Amino acid sequence: MTDSAFTTSHPADPDTDLADLPDADGTNGHDILEGLARPTTGELQLEERASLQRVAGLSTELTDVTEVEYRQLRLERVVLVGVWTEGTAAQARASMAELAALAETAGSQVLDALIQRRSKPDPATYIGSGKADELRAAVLETGADTVICDGELTPAQLTALEKVVKVKVIDRTALILDIFAQHATSREGKAQVSLAQMEYMLPRLRGWGQSMSRQAGGRAGSNGGVGLRGPGETKIETDRRRIRERMAKLRREIRAMKKSRTVMRAARERNSIPRLTVAGYTNAGKSSLVNAMTGSGVLVQDALFATLDPTTRRATLDDGRAVVFTDTVGFVRHLPTQLVEAFRSTLEEVVDADLLLHVVDGSDPFPVEQISAVRRVINEVVAEEGATAPPELLVVNKIDAIDATRMAELRGALGDAAFVSARTGEGLPELFDRVREFVGRADVELTVDVPYTRGDLISRIHEEGEVLTSEHTAEGTTMRVRVPSAFAGVLEPLRS
């Protein structure tokens, strides 16, 4: 399978191989590392992420904390609660199962889950007073220290529900932001997550005890003289001002980093190498598919939002054509608005793609809902950028985990999709055929006479196009080639 799909692959920006450097005694690293398997970048990231798992049973007691500090406390033993407003009972259970997976990815232990059937969430406590009392009983029975709600709660709902259950309450948005904060590794990713967290926390900032009511009134504020004595700035106002200043600084940093990403993307465009962006629902197997198609070591983890930073890898199809795969952050139902805004520069990789490989988890009970959630976010980004959505190829992954009946149902609902298994390699040759067909769709076939002094053009023809016939003459090489239309313009003066 591997040999028929591509010949070789390398990272877009490979680091120097330390094993190739000579040692003081004249040997090189290969003599020392012989027989040892070198871990990939993804394996190293996975090991590092596993070493940072939270330790159950620890607690943090603070008598005077701000809301920002409070929201960053450890999640440990949690009870889930959701409001079922529409859809079937199976869809409601699937939504709670996804919330449980999010909580476990964040390092929590899920103890219990409750679902309230309502036409709409209660404006006061989200689940209603009766269910809130039932939730309090579940918290006492299980010994939970946190309640996670399957929705975005208003600041008033958070406060009211916490007064009833008497433990920390967070919503789905805060949980997703917590996962992003754990998994961000690059400087840009960390800045984007910090900005999203602050945008979420700012309207929810509030005090605990009397800490936010300290004011410099009376004699304490008498430095201003007659007529200028007043309450001064409260602690909560100080925190809000500092958060706004920090947010402004982060936005400037992200804009500066966006320029660097734009420069790299423009360089890829000049090379005329087809750009294939792999997008889809979180944990659909996007990174596994990139690894299977390029042979690279991108981080793969059975967890939601394992990939946050876009990773670009290069592969060569069996016809000699080079392509670039970009692995992107996953999507999820009700993706927080703050994340869409903060990860704008990252999502531009989707907008600027030549082909979008939309990966779907075939083993999920509701793959059509996943497809709709992803397309909704992509359409929002495309509309705000004023661009045109790239062509999409639907890729149904994990077919090794479904039976023949389920496969028949998926083929009926998603007939034009490519069906693959990144784990076993099933269906990958057919997927490469689809990619190769798309890549060659706008190619131009022509005959050129390339002089021997233009070896750079011959190298580029092999890299970006396909050589059909080749014949050496006294003046140079006569070649019948198939190349992208943009490159055909460069070769036009040499056309015979």
FENTAPE-V211721 format. One line per field, one symbol per residue. ss: DSSP state (h for helix, s for strand, l for the rest). psi: psi as a letter, one per 20 degrees, with the letter a starting at -180 (. if undefined). Layout:
# FENTAPE-V211721
ss = ???
psi = ???
This chain:
# FENTAPE-V211721
ss = lhhhhssssssllllllhhhlslllllshhhhhlllllllhhhhhhhhhhllllllllllllllllhhhhhlllllssssssssllllhhhhhhhhhhhhhhhhhlllsssssssssllllslllsllhhhhhhhhhhhhhhlllsssslllllhhhhhhhhhhhllsssshhhhhhhhhhhhlllhhhhhhhhhhhhhhhhllllllllhhhllllhhhhhhhllllllllllhhhhhhhhhhhhhhhhhhhhhhhhhhhhhhhhhhhhlllssssssssllllhhhhhhhhhllllllllllllllllsssssssllllsssssslllslllllhhhhhhlhhhhhhhhlllssssssslllllhhhhhhhhhhhhhhhhhhhlllllssssssslhhhllhhhhhhhhhhllllssllllllllhhhhhhhhhhhhlllssssssssslllhhhhhhhhhhlssssssslllssssssssshhhhhhhhhhsl
psi = gghigrgrqqqhmqrpohiipqrhjirrhhhhjpipppqrghhghggghhijqqoqiqqoophnqrhghgijrppeoqpqpqpohrarhhhghhhhhhhhhgghhijrophrpqppoqhqqpigjgiqgghgghhghhghgikqiqppqmroqrhggggghhhgikrpprahghgghgghhhiphrggghggggggghhghgijprrpcjhijpqlrbhhkjhiapijpahaprhhhgggghggghggghhgghhghhgghhghhhhhhhikppooporaqqkikghhggghiijrlqpppmqplhphppppqqqprijipprpppprqrrqqlpphhhgghkghgihhghjqhpooopqohiqhmhhhggggghggghgggghikappqqpopoorkiijqrhghghghhhhlhjrporohgiipigghghggghgghjhjqpprpqooqhilhhggghghgibpogqpppahhbpppororqhhhhhhighjp.
